[in-house]
Amino acid sequence: MKRHTLLSILLLQLLLITIRSYVNPVQGLYDAPDPGVFRDVDGTYYAAVTGGTGNLKFPIYKSKNMTSWVQVSSALL
């Protein structure tokens, strides 16, 4: 009985870890090497990367929680 309870607890913990996990969007960005991230005084995070495609070189991304990023500008147009 103890073994069954322990197995149930371990499976529940694994499920909770899976639910809380996320994919790092900065790592998942296409052609986005060498990210540099800083936090503004209002708590907004900005990331600049050294890559880019097309006419947008050195894209700049913005996030409030460091998991959801939106491209807001480019350092070089």
Buried (B, 14 or more C-beta within 10 A) or exposed (E): EEEEEEEEEEEEEEEEEEEEEEEEBBEEBEEBEEBEBEEEEEEEBBBBBBBBEEEBBBBBBBBEEBEEBEBEEBEEE
